[in-house]
Amino acid sequence: MQPVVHVAPESDRAIEEAITTAGGRIGPLHEAEALVGTGTRRAMAERIHQLGAPAVIVTGGHGDVPVDHLFDGEEHVEIPIERYDVPATHGAGCTHSATLAALLARGHSLVEASRGAAAAAASSAFSPCTAQITRSASLSAGV
């Protein structure tokens, strides 16, 4: 979903097609807002679901409260996530998507896979690689 929002934010048709064919993993929070406007994660998940996604996760690493919100059309599930105070979190969304897909393929329930994806994304944001990137960025900035 993320590449569609970044490549063609003005194309409602492309976004709706991506939602209905690829599922409803939306993240981060500002991308959900680009699709359906502002609101609570719960309300945005419901509105995205109404566009045709069978299930929706609005990730919350960039929100005020670090929580992912899962909605499968019937049940809302809040998934608390760890947030680390590091500037370099690039790749956490890709880690989330890949982990979610892998866990679902291995037969985990949507809730279990969503929790696992949230944990993997959070830990990827604070890994030795991220710490090195952060340190290198600080050194090059003269900090």
N, CA and C atoms as an extended XYZ file, in Angstrom:
429
Properties=species:S:1:pos:R:3:atomname:S:1:resname:S:1:resid:I:1 pbc="F F F"
N         0.812       -1.197        0.000 N   MET     1
C         0.000        0.000        0.000 CA  MET     1
C         0.850        1.254        0.000 C   MET     1
N         1.926        1.274        0.724 N   GLN     2
C         2.713        2.492        0.819 CA  GLN     2
C         3.200        3.021       -0.524 C   GLN     2
N         3.695        2.187       -1.438 N   PRO     3
C         4.154        2.746       -2.707 CA  PRO     3
C         3.048        3.463       -3.480 C   PRO     3
N         1.824        2.997       -3.409 N   VAL     4
C         0.727        3.648       -4.130 CA  VAL     4
C         0.471        5.033       -3.558 C   VAL     4
N         0.453        5.155       -2.248 N   VAL     5
C         0.196        6.456       -1.627 CA  VAL     5
C         1.311        7.432       -1.972 C   VAL     5
N         2.553        6.951       -1.997 N   HIS     6
C         3.663        7.849       -2.313 CA  HIS     6
C         3.737        8.183       -3.798 C   HIS     6
N         3.409        7.239       -4.660 N   VAL     7
C         3.544        7.455       -6.088 CA  VAL     7
C         2.354        8.197       -6.666 C   VAL     7
N         1.145        7.862       -6.225 N   ALA     8
C        -0.042        8.437       -6.855 CA  ALA     8
C        -1.075        8.870       -5.826 C   ALA     8
N        -0.733        9.835       -4.967 N   PRO     9
C        -1.693       10.225       -3.936 CA  PRO     9
C        -2.974       10.820       -4.499 C   PRO     9
N        -2.926       11.366       -5.700 N   GLU    10
C        -4.119       11.978       -6.277 CA  GLU    10
C        -5.007       10.974       -6.988 C   GLU    10
N        -4.574        9.757       -7.117 N   SER    11
C        -5.319        8.772       -7.885 CA  SER    11
C        -6.172        7.894       -6.982 C   SER    11
N        -7.419        8.292       -6.781 N   ASP    12
C        -8.322        7.516       -5.938 CA  ASP    12
C        -8.494        6.098       -6.464 C   ASP    12
N        -8.583        5.960       -7.774 N   ARG    13
C        -8.782        4.639       -8.368 CA  ARG    13
C        -7.593        3.719       -8.065 C   ARG    13
N        -6.383        4.213       -8.211 N   ALA    14
C        -5.194        3.400       -7.927 CA  ALA    14
C        -5.153        3.000       -6.462 C   ALA    14
N        -5.509        3.918       -5.597 N   ILE    15
C        -5.505        3.627       -4.165 CA  ILE    15
C        -6.572        2.592       -3.829 C   ILE    15
N        -7.774        2.784       -4.340 N   GLU    16
C        -8.845        1.825       -4.065 CA  GLU    16
C        -8.505        0.442       -4.621 C   GLU    16
N        -7.895        0.396       -5.795 N   GLU    17
C        -7.505       -0.883       -6.382 CA  GLU    17
C        -6.455       -1.569       -5.510 C   GLU    17
N        -5.502       -0.808       -5.018 N   ALA    18
C        -4.473       -1.386       -4.153 CA  ALA    18
C        -5.083       -1.921       -2.864 C   ALA    18
N        -6.037       -1.198       -2.311 N   ILE    19
C        -6.678       -1.635       -1.072 CA  ILE    19
C        -7.423       -2.943       -1.279 C   ILE    19
N        -8.171       -3.042       -2.345 N   THR    20
C        -9.011       -4.225       -2.538 CA  THR    20
C        -8.216       -5.429       -3.020 C   THR    20
N        -7.082       -5.220       -3.687 N   THR    21
C        -6.311       -6.361       -4.177 CA  THR    21
C        -5.196       -6.763       -3.233 C   THR    21
N        -4.613       -5.814       -2.527 N   ALA    22
C        -3.466       -6.128       -1.678 CA  ALA    22
C        -3.827       -6.219       -0.205 C   ALA    22
N        -5.062       -5.998        0.157 N   GLY    23
C        -5.419       -6.007        1.569 CA  GLY    23
C        -5.388       -4.602        2.107 C   GLY    23
N        -5.396       -4.475        3.418 N   GLY    24
C        -5.555       -3.147        3.983 CA  GLY    24
C        -4.508       -2.721        4.964 C   GLY    24
N        -3.262       -3.154        4.804 N   ARG    25
C        -2.249       -2.674        5.719 CA  ARG    25
C        -1.914       -1.247        5.331 C   ARG    25
N        -2.289       -0.312        6.171 N   ILE    26
C        -2.066        1.100        5.910 CA  ILE    26
C        -1.123        1.625        6.968 C   ILE    26
N        -0.099        2.275        6.564 N   GLY    27
C         0.788        2.843        7.549 CA  GLY    27
C         1.789        3.741        6.861 C   GLY    27
N         2.282        4.692        7.509 N   PRO    28
C         1.916        5.106        8.854 CA  PRO    28
C         0.606        5.898        8.883 C   PRO    28
N         0.334        6.455       10.014 N   LEU    29
C        -0.922        7.146       10.271 CA  LEU    29
C        -1.243        8.201        9.214 C   LEU    29
N        -0.255        8.962        8.776 N   HIS    30
C        -0.535       10.028        7.801 CA  HIS    30
C        -1.000        9.468        6.464 C   HIS    30
N        -0.666        8.229        6.143 N   GLU    31
C        -1.150        7.647        4.896 CA  GLU    31
C        -2.630        7.277        5.004 C   GLU    31
N        -3.048        6.831        6.175 N   ALA    32
C        -4.477        6.575        6.383 CA  ALA    32
C        -5.250        7.878        6.253 C   ALA    32
N        -4.694        8.949        6.809 N   GLU    33
C        -5.345       10.255        6.698 CA  GLU    33
C        -5.419       10.716        5.244 C   GLU    33
N        -4.417       10.389        4.437 N   ALA    34
C        -4.445       10.762        3.020 CA  ALA    34
C        -5.579       10.045        2.290 C   ALA    34
N        -5.916        8.850        2.746 N   LEU    35
C        -6.980        8.082        2.105 CA  LEU    35
C        -8.371        8.515        2.516 C   LEU    35
N        -8.569        8.722        3.822 N   VAL    36
C        -9.935        8.916        4.315 CA  VAL    36
C       -10.113       10.141        5.206 C   VAL    36
N        -9.110       10.975        5.292 N   GLY    37
C        -9.218       12.161        6.144 CA  GLY    37
C        -8.840       11.843        7.583 C   GLY    37
N        -8.852       12.860        8.394 N   THR    38
C        -8.431       12.699        9.774 CA  THR    38
C        -9.521       12.056       10.621 C   THR    38
N        -9.117       11.601       11.781 N   GLY    39
C       -10.034       10.974       12.720 CA  GLY    39
C        -9.259       10.037       13.618 C   GLY    39
N        -9.977        9.318       14.428 N   THR    40
C        -9.319        8.327       15.263 CA  THR    40
C        -8.862        7.165       14.388 C   THR    40
N        -7.917        6.391       14.882 N   ARG    41
C        -7.485        5.214       14.128 CA  ARG    41
C        -8.669        4.280       13.892 C   ARG    41
N        -9.505        4.157       14.881 N   ARG    42
C       -10.690        3.299       14.770 CA  ARG    42
C       -11.587        3.754       13.611 C   ARG    42
N       -11.885        5.047       13.574 N   ALA    43
C       -12.754        5.582       12.527 CA  ALA    43
C       -12.110        5.466       11.152 C   ALA    43
N       -10.799        5.738       11.074 N   MET    44
C       -10.118        5.621        9.788 CA  MET    44
C       -10.112        4.173        9.308 C   MET    44
N        -9.870        3.235       10.214 N   ALA    45
C        -9.879        1.813        9.840 CA  ALA    45
C       -11.249        1.410        9.301 C   ALA    45
N       -12.306        1.880        9.945 N   GLU    46
C       -13.657        1.566        9.470 CA  GLU    46
C       -13.906        2.154        8.082 C   GLU    46
N       -13.458        3.398        7.867 N   ARG    47
C       -13.678        4.025        6.560 CA  ARG    47
C       -12.868        3.328        5.466 C   ARG    47
N       -11.644        2.921        5.787 N   ILE    48
C       -10.826        2.198        4.803 CA  ILE    48
C       -11.456        0.839        4.515 C   ILE    48
N       -11.979        0.191        5.537 N   HIS    49
C       -12.667       -1.088        5.346 CA  HIS    49
C       -13.852       -0.907        4.396 C   HIS    49
N       -14.563        0.186        4.537 N   GLN    50
C       -15.710        0.459        3.659 CA  GLN    50
C       -15.295        0.638        2.204 C   GLN    50
N       -14.031        0.961        1.956 N   LEU    51
C       -13.529        1.075        0.587 CA  LEU    51
C       -13.311       -0.298       -0.053 C   LEU    51
N       -13.353       -1.353        0.773 N   GLY    52
C       -13.233       -2.691        0.211 CA  GLY    52
C       -12.147       -3.569        0.798 C   GLY    52
N       -11.337       -3.053        1.702 N   ALA    53
C       -10.289       -3.882        2.311 CA  ALA    53
C       -10.928       -4.895        3.261 C   ALA    53
N       -10.555       -6.160        3.166 N   PRO    54
C       -11.129       -7.160        4.061 CA  PRO    54
C       -10.725       -6.951        5.520 C   PRO    54
N        -9.515       -6.426        5.730 N   ALA    55
C        -9.036       -6.105        7.074 CA  ALA    55
C        -8.074       -4.933        6.931 C   ALA    55
N        -7.959       -4.145        7.990 N   VAL    56
C        -7.156       -2.922        7.944 CA  VAL    56
C        -6.298       -2.839        9.194 C   VAL    56
N        -5.046       -2.465        9.002 N   ILE    57
C        -4.187       -2.100       10.127 CA  ILE    57
C        -3.723       -0.676        9.872 C   ILE    57
N        -4.078        0.219       10.766 N   VAL    58
C        -3.547        1.576       10.723 CA  VAL    58
C        -2.412        1.587       11.727 C   VAL    58
N        -1.191        1.667       11.212 N   THR    59
C        -0.042        1.619       12.112 CA  THR    59
C         0.114        2.955       12.812 C   THR    59
N         0.643        2.909       14.014 N   GLY    60
C         0.665        4.106       14.844 CA  GLY    60
C         2.006        4.548       15.367 C   GLY    60
N         3.090        4.112       14.757 N   GLY    61
C         4.405        4.513       15.229 CA  GLY    61
C         4.655        6.003       15.159 C   GLY    61
N         3.933        6.690       14.266 N   HIS    62
C         4.118        8.133       14.113 CA  HIS    62
C         3.044        8.942       14.826 C   HIS    62
N         2.091        8.291       15.457 N   GLY    63
C         1.005        8.998       16.118 CA  GLY    63
C         1.374        9.455       17.511 C   GLY    63
N         0.442       10.158       18.152 N   ASP    64
C         0.665       10.614       19.522 CA  ASP    64
C         0.808        9.439       20.476 C   ASP    64
N        -0.003        8.426       20.269 N   VAL    65
C         0.020        7.229       21.109 CA  VAL    65
C         0.545        6.086       20.253 C   VAL    65
N         1.603        5.395       20.710 N   PRO    66
C         2.165        4.315       19.896 CA  PRO    66
C         1.322        3.040       19.963 C   PRO    66
N         0.350        2.962       19.060 N   VAL    67
C        -0.530        1.797       19.014 CA  VAL    67
C        -0.964        1.576       17.566 C   VAL    67
N        -0.941        0.317       17.145 N   ASP    68
C        -1.502       -0.046       15.847 CA  ASP    68
C        -2.963       -0.385       16.071 C   ASP    68
N        -3.781       -0.122       15.066 N   HIS    69
C        -5.209       -0.429       15.186 CA  HIS    69
C        -5.611       -1.391       14.072 C   HIS    69
N        -6.100       -2.551       14.459 N   LEU    70
C        -6.537       -3.585       13.535 CA  LEU    70
C        -8.058       -3.647       13.527 C   LEU    70
N        -8.635       -3.704       12.325 N   PHE    71
C       -10.071       -3.880       12.186 CA  PHE    71
C       -10.319       -4.871       11.063 C   PHE    71
N       -11.034       -5.938       11.369 N   ASP    72
C       -11.299       -6.979       10.367 CA  ASP    72
C       -12.736       -6.951        9.857 C   ASP    72
N       -13.427       -5.864       10.106 N   GLY    73
C       -14.817       -5.756        9.687 CA  GLY    73
C       -15.790       -6.089       10.799 C   GLY    73
N       -15.290       -6.750       11.833 N   GLU    74
C       -16.129       -7.097       12.983 CA  GLU    74
C       -15.501       -6.678       14.299 C   GLU    74
N       -14.221       -6.929       14.444 N   GLU    75
C       -13.546       -6.696       15.723 CA  GLU    75
C       -12.453       -5.645       15.572 C   GLU    75
N       -12.397       -4.742       16.547 N   HIS    76
C       -11.320       -3.760       16.643 CA  HIS    76
C       -10.314       -4.266       17.665 C   HIS    76
N        -9.032       -4.209       17.327 N   VAL    77
C        -7.980       -4.647       18.243 CA  VAL    77
C        -6.907       -3.559       18.291 C   VAL    77
N        -6.615       -3.087       19.486 N   GLU    78
C        -5.533       -2.131       19.707 CA  GLU    78
C        -4.273       -2.929       20.024 C   GLU    78
N        -3.182       -2.633       19.329 N   ILE    79
C        -1.923       -3.335       19.530 CA  ILE    79
C        -0.877       -2.316       19.977 C   ILE    79
N        -0.589       -2.262       21.275 N   PRO    80
C         0.437       -1.329       21.758 CA  PRO    80
C         1.795       -1.692       21.147 C   PRO    80
N         2.556       -0.679       20.790 N   ILE    81
C         3.877       -0.916       20.207 CA  ILE    81
C         4.928       -0.128       20.969 C   ILE    81
N         6.152       -0.617       20.893 N   GLU    82
C         7.280        0.099       21.493 CA  GLU    82
C         7.689        1.218       20.540 C   GLU    82
N         7.984        2.357       21.086 N   ARG    83
C         8.508        3.458       20.280 CA  ARG    83
C         9.865        3.828       20.850 C   ARG    83
N        10.831        3.967       19.973 N   TYR    84
C        12.177        4.329       20.382 CA  TYR    84
C        12.494        5.721       19.877 C   TYR    84
N        13.189        6.480       20.697 N   ASP    85
C        13.532        7.853       20.347 CA  ASP    85
C        14.796        7.850       19.488 C   ASP    85
N        14.622        7.423       18.242 N   VAL    86
C        15.725        7.415       17.285 CA  VAL    86
C        15.243        8.105       16.010 C   VAL    86
N        16.138        8.849       15.351 N   PRO    87
C        15.710        9.562       14.146 CA  PRO    87
C        15.574        8.661       12.914 C   PRO    87
N        16.305        7.563       12.864 N   ALA    88
C        16.311        6.716       11.670 CA  ALA    88
C        15.418        5.495       11.871 C   ALA    88
N        14.190        5.585       11.402 N   THR    89
C        13.274        4.446       11.490 CA  THR    89
C        12.900        3.925       10.103 C   THR    89
N        13.649        4.330        9.097 N   HIS    90
C        13.362        3.887        7.725 CA  HIS    90
C        13.427        2.374        7.654 C   HIS    90
N        12.450        1.788        6.996 N   GLY    91
C        12.414        0.344        6.838 CA  GLY    91
C        11.495       -0.357        7.814 C   GLY    91
N        11.046        0.349        8.849 N   ALA    92
C        10.168       -0.291        9.832 CA  ALA    92
C         8.837       -0.688        9.189 C   ALA    92
N         8.311        0.130        8.294 N   GLY    93
C         7.052       -0.200        7.618 CA  GLY    93
C         7.191       -1.414        6.719 C   GLY    93
N         8.313       -1.488        6.013 N   CYS    94
C         8.564       -2.658        5.158 CA  CYS    94
C         8.723       -3.916        6.010 C   CYS    94
N         9.392       -3.768        7.149 N   THR    95
C         9.545       -4.894        8.069 CA  THR    95
C         8.182       -5.344        8.554 C   THR    95
N         7.311       -4.387        8.876 N   HIS    96
C         5.962       -4.710        9.328 CA  HIS    96
C         5.225       -5.497        8.251 C   HIS    96
N         5.209       -4.997        7.026 N   SER    97
C         4.488       -5.653        5.929 CA  SER    97
C         5.012       -7.058        5.667 C   SER    97
N         6.331       -7.191        5.608 N   ALA    98
C         6.937       -8.496        5.319 CA  ALA    98
C         6.655       -9.495        6.430 C   ALA    98
N         6.751       -9.053        7.674 N   THR    99
C         6.487       -9.944        8.803 CA  THR    99
C         5.026      -10.354        8.839 C   THR    99
N         4.133       -9.403        8.610 N   LEU   100
C         2.703       -9.702        8.577 CA  LEU   100
C         2.415      -10.771        7.523 C   LEU   100
N         2.947      -10.580        6.317 N   ALA   101
C         2.718      -11.547        5.233 CA  ALA   101
C         3.286      -12.913        5.581 C   ALA   101
N         4.486      -12.943        6.150 N   ALA   102
C         5.124      -14.218        6.489 CA  ALA   102
C         4.351      -14.958        7.574 C   ALA   102
N         3.912      -14.234        8.591 N   LEU   103
C         3.175      -14.888        9.675 CA  LEU   103
C         1.813      -15.386        9.208 C   LEU   103
N         1.148      -14.616        8.363 N   LEU   104
C        -0.128      -15.082        7.807 CA  LEU   104
C         0.093      -16.327        6.948 C   LEU   104
N         1.165      -16.327        6.150 N   ALA   105
C         1.466      -17.483        5.302 CA  ALA   105
C         1.778      -18.727        6.134 C   ALA   105
N         2.300      -18.532        7.329 N   ARG   106
C         2.619      -19.662        8.213 CA  ARG   106
C         1.411      -20.119        9.018 C   ARG   106
N         0.255      -19.493        8.798 N   GLY   107
C        -0.958      -19.953        9.432 CA  GLY   107
C        -1.359      -19.249       10.713 C   GLY   107
N        -0.665      -18.169       11.064 N   HIS   108
C        -1.047      -17.416       12.260 CA  HIS   108
C        -2.352      -16.672       12.002 C   HIS   108
N        -3.104      -16.442       13.052 N   SER   109
C        -4.323      -15.651       12.920 CA  SER   109
C        -3.944      -14.217       12.571 C   SER   109
N        -4.913      -13.458       12.099 N   LEU   110
C        -4.659      -12.059       11.753 CA  LEU   110
C        -4.185      -11.271       12.974 C   LEU   110
N        -4.793      -11.521       14.126 N   VAL   111
C        -4.385      -10.801       15.344 CA  VAL   111
C        -2.963      -11.189       15.731 C   VAL   111
N        -2.647      -12.490       15.720 N   GLU   112
C        -1.292      -12.930       16.067 CA  GLU   112
C        -0.264      -12.354       15.093 C   GLU   112
N        -0.577      -12.410       13.809 N   ALA   113
C         0.348      -11.895       12.800 CA  ALA   113
C         0.534      -10.386       12.958 C   ALA   113
N        -0.534       -9.678       13.285 N   SER   114
C        -0.451       -8.226       13.472 CA  SER   114
C         0.406       -7.877       14.677 C   SER   114
N         0.255       -8.631       15.749 N   ARG   115
C         1.094       -8.403       16.945 CA  ARG   115
C         2.561       -8.691       16.637 C   ARG   115
N         2.807       -9.779       15.920 N   GLY   116
C         4.176      -10.126       15.547 CA  GLY   116
C         4.796       -9.081       14.632 C   GLY   116
N         4.011       -8.587       13.686 N   ALA   117
C         4.503       -7.558       12.764 CA  ALA   117
C         4.825       -6.269       13.518 C   ALA   117
N         3.976       -5.909       14.466 N   ALA   118
C         4.220       -4.701       15.256 CA  ALA   118
C         5.508       -4.833       16.056 C   ALA   118
N         5.710       -5.988       16.655 N   ALA   119
C         6.926       -6.217       17.444 CA  ALA   119
C         8.169       -6.184       16.553 C   ALA   119
N         8.091       -6.812       15.380 N   ALA   120
C         9.237       -6.830       14.471 CA  ALA   120
C         9.569       -5.426       13.968 C   ALA   120
N         8.545       -4.652       13.635 N   ALA   121
C         8.777       -3.291       13.149 CA  ALA   121
C         9.408       -2.435       14.235 C   ALA   121
N         8.918       -2.568       15.456 N   ALA   122
C         9.483       -1.789       16.561 CA  ALA   122
C        10.930       -2.172       16.809 C   ALA   122
N        11.219       -3.459       16.792 N   SER   123
C        12.597       -3.863       17.063 CA  SER   123
C        13.518       -3.474       15.914 C   SER   123
N        12.982       -3.425       14.677 N   SER   124
C        13.829       -3.010       13.556 CA  SER   124
C        14.188       -1.533       13.649 C   SER   124
N        13.335       -0.764       14.302 N   ALA   125
C        13.610        0.667       14.468 CA  ALA   125
C        14.721        0.905       15.480 C   ALA   125
N        14.961       -0.080       16.328 N   PHE   126
C        16.026        0.065       17.319 CA  PHE   126
C        16.912       -1.174       17.290 C   PHE   126
N        17.580       -1.337       16.187 N   SER   127
C        18.491       -2.463       16.019 CA  SER   127
C        19.916       -1.931       15.991 C   SER   127
N        20.900       -2.810       16.076 N   PRO   128
C        22.283       -2.331       15.961 CA  PRO   128
C        22.530       -1.568       14.669 C   PRO   128
N        21.874       -1.965       13.583 N   CYS   129
C        22.015       -1.257       12.307 CA  CYS   129
C        21.462        0.157       12.424 C   CYS   129
N        20.288        0.294       13.032 N   THR   130
C        19.688        1.612       13.212 CA  THR   130
C        20.554        2.478       14.109 C   THR   130
N        21.084        1.872       15.165 N   ALA   131
C        21.957        2.622       16.066 CA  ALA   131
C        23.184        3.131       15.311 C   ALA   131
N        23.742        2.312       14.419 N   GLN   132
C        24.895        2.725       13.626 CA  GLN   132
C        24.519        3.852       12.674 C   GLN   132
N        23.367        3.743       12.021 N   ILE   133
C        22.913        4.797       11.109 CA  ILE   133
C        22.731        6.103       11.872 C   ILE   133
N        22.112        6.009       13.052 N   THR   134
C        21.888        7.187       13.883 CA  THR   134
C        23.216        7.823       14.277 C   THR   134
N        24.185        6.997       14.698 N   ARG   135
C        25.487        7.504       15.116 CA  ARG   135
C        26.208        8.149       13.923 C   ARG   135
N        26.155        7.505       12.756 N   SER   136
C        26.803        8.055       11.562 CA  SER   136
C        26.170        9.379       11.159 C   SER   136
N        24.857        9.470       11.233 N   ALA   137
C        24.161       10.716       10.880 CA  ALA   137
C        24.558       11.817       11.847 C   ALA   137
N        24.679       11.492       13.123 N   SER   138
C        25.071       12.479       14.120 CA  SER   138
C        26.491       12.967       13.874 C   SER   138
N        27.393       12.041       13.529 N   LEU   139
C        28.776       12.409       13.270 CA  LEU   139
C        28.875       13.304       12.035 C   LEU   139
N        28.138       12.962       10.989 N   SER   140
C        28.208       13.773        9.765 CA  SER   140
C        27.553       15.122        9.965 C   SER   140
N        26.644       15.231       10.911 N   ALA   141
C        25.991       16.512       11.197 CA  ALA   141
C        26.803       17.334       12.207 C   ALA   141
N        27.908       16.744       12.701 N   GLY   142
C        28.754       17.466       13.650 CA  GLY   142
C        28.234       17.429       15.068 C   GLY   142
N        27.349       16.474       15.365 N   VAL   143
C        26.785       16.376       16.711 CA  VAL   143
C        27.645       15.485       17.566 C   VAL   143
